[in-house]
Amino acid sequence: MKTDWEDLCYVAKQQLQATSRVVSHSGMSFITLFHEPSFDNHSFLNITWKDALVTWHLSIWDRVADSVKFKPIENLKYIGQEIIPTILHTKGSGHIQSVQAIISAIAHLSISPRIAPLARFTLDGSYYTLPLGVDDLHTTYSWHTEPEEWQGLVDLVDLLLQFQEELS
């Protein structure tokens, strides 16, 4: 069965989203980041905490490695094979102090919903989905081009991506 790039992107996104359904938030505060850059690896990072314990789950679709499989010469290796996404999973736990800056940034957020169109357009970049809350009481923010008044979310995402980089 031949797999095309769009099929692989769809399957990879479904697998990353499935990871989010496996992670339990029961009785715990949490923040999750789906990061979908246009030309780089996509990731799912979930951080939960209660009292002094923090746990994290990180799944990364190695989009860069998989894209090579679709280049003209390289794809000859996969004739008649279904190409499946390369997804790496890691998880761990630690002391709450390791994410204190992230928790502090969440506590100080003051974000109003955006209902007016943006005055600019971005051709390329990242798509972000950011659910945060406790148990099943949560708020989800999604954006491709952030409005100026969402700078607090941008700063929070920067902290999350920095934490993710430390985990990788």
C-alpha positions as CSV (number, residue, x, y, z in Angstrom):
1,M,0.0,0.0,0.0
2,K,1.4,3.4,-1.0
3,T,1.3,6.1,1.6
4,D,1.5,9.7,0.5
5,W,2.7,12.6,2.6
6,E,-0.7,13.9,3.5
7,D,-1.8,10.5,4.7
8,L,1.3,10.2,6.9
9,C,0.7,13.7,8.3
10,Y,-2.9,12.8,9.2
11,V,-1.9,9.5,10.9
12,A,0.9,11.2,12.8
13,K,-1.5,13.9,14.1
14,Q,-4.0,11.3,15.1
15,Q,-1.4,9.4,17.0
16,L,-0.2,12.5,18.9
17,Q,-3.8,13.3,19.7
18,A,-4.4,9.8,20.9
19,T,-1.5,10.2,23.3
20,S,-3.5,13.1,25.0
21,R,-6.4,10.8,25.6
22,V,-4.2,8.3,27.4
23,V,-2.8,10.8,29.9
24,S,-4.9,11.1,33.0
25,H,-5.6,14.4,34.7
26,S,-7.7,12.9,37.5
27,G,-7.4,15.2,40.6
28,M,-4.4,16.9,39.1
29,S,-3.6,20.3,37.6
30,F,-2.2,20.1,34.1
31,I,-1.0,21.9,31.0
32,T,-0.7,20.4,27.6
33,L,1.0,21.8,24.5
34,F,0.5,20.5,21.0
35,H,3.2,22.2,18.9
36,E,2.8,21.9,15.1
37,P,5.6,23.8,13.3
38,S,5.2,24.1,9.5
39,F,8.7,22.6,8.7
40,D,9.9,20.8,11.9
41,N,8.9,18.0,14.2
42,H,5.5,18.1,15.9
43,S,5.2,17.4,19.6
44,F,2.8,16.8,22.4
45,L,3.9,17.7,25.9
46,N,1.7,17.1,29.0
47,I,2.7,18.2,32.5
48,T,0.6,17.3,35.5
49,W,1.2,18.1,39.1
50,K,-0.3,17.6,42.5
51,D,1.4,18.6,45.8
52,A,5.2,18.3,45.2
53,L,5.1,15.7,42.4
54,V,5.2,16.6,38.7
55,T,4.9,14.1,35.9
56,W,5.4,14.7,32.2
57,H,4.7,12.9,29.0
58,L,6.4,13.9,25.8
59,S,5.6,12.5,22.3
60,I,7.5,13.8,19.2
61,W,6.7,13.0,15.6
62,D,10.0,13.0,13.8
63,R,8.5,14.8,10.8
64,V,12.0,15.7,9.5
65,A,13.2,12.1,9.3
66,D,9.9,10.9,7.8
67,S,9.9,13.6,5.1
68,V,13.1,12.2,3.7
69,K,11.3,8.9,3.0
70,F,9.3,10.8,0.3
71,K,12.3,12.1,-1.7
72,P,12.5,10.6,-5.2
73,I,15.5,8.3,-4.6
74,E,14.9,7.5,-1.0
75,N,11.2,6.5,-1.5
76,L,12.3,3.6,-3.8
77,K,13.2,1.8,-0.5
78,Y,9.6,1.8,0.5
79,I,7.9,0.6,-2.7
80,G,5.0,-1.6,-1.7
81,Q,5.3,-0.7,1.9
82,E,3.2,1.4,4.1
83,I,5.2,4.2,5.7
84,I,4.2,4.8,9.3
85,P,5.1,7.9,11.4
86,T,8.2,7.8,13.5
87,I,6.9,8.9,17.0
88,L,9.1,8.9,20.0
89,H,7.6,8.7,23.5
90,T,9.2,9.6,26.8
91,K,7.8,10.2,30.3
92,G,9.1,10.9,33.7
93,S,8.5,12.5,37.0
94,G,10.2,14.9,39.4
95,H,9.8,17.6,42.0
96,I,7.4,20.4,41.4
97,Q,10.3,22.8,41.6
98,S,11.4,21.7,38.0
99,V,8.3,23.4,36.6
100,Q,7.8,26.2,39.1
101,A,8.4,28.9,36.4
102,I,5.7,27.4,34.2
103,I,3.2,27.2,37.1
104,S,4.0,30.8,38.0
105,A,3.4,31.9,34.4
106,I,0.1,30.1,34.4
107,A,-1.0,31.7,37.7
108,H,-0.3,35.2,36.3
109,L,-2.1,34.8,32.9
110,S,-4.7,37.3,32.1
111,I,-6.0,36.6,28.6
112,S,-9.1,37.9,27.0
113,P,-10.8,36.0,24.2
114,R,-10.1,37.4,20.7
115,I,-13.2,38.1,18.6
116,A,-11.9,40.7,16.2
117,P,-9.8,39.6,13.1
118,L,-6.1,40.2,13.2
119,A,-4.6,42.9,11.0
120,R,-1.8,40.6,9.8
121,F,-1.4,37.3,8.1
122,T,1.4,34.7,8.6
123,L,2.3,32.4,5.7
124,D,4.4,30.0,7.7
125,G,5.0,29.3,11.4
126,S,3.5,27.1,14.0
127,Y,0.1,26.1,15.1
128,Y,-0.4,25.9,18.9
129,T,-3.0,24.2,21.0
130,L,-2.7,24.8,24.8
131,P,-5.2,23.2,27.2
132,L,-4.7,24.0,30.9
133,G,-6.7,23.4,34.0
134,V,-7.5,20.8,36.7
135,D,-9.4,17.6,36.2
136,D,-12.0,18.1,33.5
137,L,-12.3,21.9,34.2
138,H,-10.0,23.5,31.7
139,T,-9.5,26.1,29.0
140,T,-8.0,25.5,25.6
141,Y,-6.3,28.2,23.6
142,S,-5.4,27.6,19.9
143,W,-3.6,30.0,17.5
144,H,-1.4,30.2,14.5
145,T,-0.7,33.9,14.7
146,E,-1.0,35.3,18.2
147,P,-2.6,38.6,18.9
148,E,-0.5,41.1,20.9
149,E,-2.8,40.8,23.9
150,W,-1.9,37.1,24.2
151,Q,1.8,37.8,24.9
152,G,1.4,36.0,28.2
153,L,0.6,32.8,26.3
154,V,3.5,33.2,24.0
155,D,5.8,33.6,27.0
156,L,4.2,30.5,28.6
157,V,4.8,28.5,25.4
158,D,8.4,29.6,25.3
159,L,8.8,28.2,28.8
160,L,7.1,24.9,27.8
161,L,9.3,24.5,24.7
162,Q,12.4,25.3,26.8
163,F,11.3,22.5,29.3
164,Q,10.7,20.2,26.4
165,E,14.1,20.9,25.0
166,E,15.6,20.0,28.4
167,L,13.7,16.7,28.3
168,S,14.9,15.8,24.7
